[in-house]
Amino acid sequence: MSEEKSHQEAPSAPAQAANLHHHEVLIAGFGGQGVVLAGRLLAGAALLEGREVVWAPSYGPEMRGGAVHCTVIISSERIGSPEVSLADSLLIMDRASLDRLKGRVRQDGLLVLNSSLVASPADMEACKILPIPANEIAEELGEQRVANVVMLGAFLQVRPVVSPESLIEVMRQLAGESRAHLLTVNEQALSRGAELARQTHRG
């Protein structure tokens, strides 16, 4: 398994919208689901807000469609270690990833599930479980590739570690002129995810 880690020091500007001082996130799925991009968007938004960030994508040995997960740590202070043993939040895109990583979230943590592909587990009742039909929403929007952004929208509604506006700004920077036409559907995906979380989340 190959792993790339990026430990970046944030600029000195204060965080603007995050109300969680230190948050550790694992995002997992299979190749092609935009797991690494989701982590990059989250990390980039945190950097814009002046936070300290670790972004560490990890790939399975398969050439295509293999297991992928991404670690993102966002903190208002210097991060001592880039490793995450128990995440504060776990974003799961497929069943195999849940089976592999369900022991890697704190008992009082948040589990955001892509309920299009994963049923809510009966043995994780200590977590706050947020089922989001990300694939269906992406299909309704006419772009299957934005399921990852739907998941991010839901996550940020419940755990606002960065502002949606910062995430959209990072999307704009990454898209450039050649993919500017995709910004609208990505903004819609973020909004739909947040809306679903408001409707679903309790506590």
C-alpha positions, 0 to 999 in steps of 0.5 A: 500500500502506498501512502503520501502525506502532506503536513502543511503549516497554515498562514497566520490568519485566524480561523473564520468559521470553524467552531471545532478546535481539533478534528480528525477525519477519515474518508474512505471508499473505492477508487473513482468515488472522489475520496482523495479529492474530498479530503483535498477540498476539506484540507484546502478549505481549512488552510484558507481559514488559517488552520493547521492541516494534515492531508494524507491519502492512502491507496490500495495495491489495485490499479483501479477500483481498489480501496482508498482512504484519506486522513484529514486533521484540522486544528487551531494549534500545531499538530503533533502527529499526522496519524489518526487511530480513532477519528472524530468523524468517519465518512464512508462511501462503500460497504467494504470501507465500513467493514475495514474502518468501523473500529477507527471512529470514537464511540461518541464520533460521527459516522456519515454513511453513503446509504446508497451503498451502505446500510446503517450498522447495528453494532455502532449505536454509540456513534451518531450515524448520518445516512445520506443517499449520496449516489441518488442525489448525485444522479438527480443532479445529473453528475454521478461524480459529485456524490463525494461533495454531497457527503461533505455537505452533510458532514459540514452541516453537522460538524462545521469544521470549515465553512461551505464558502471556503470549500466552494472557493477551493473548488473554484481554484481547483477547477480553473477555467477548463472545468468552471462549468462544473462549479454549479453542480458541485455547489448544488451537491454541497447544498443538497447534502447539508439539507439532507443532514438538517432533515436527518440528524438528531442530537 
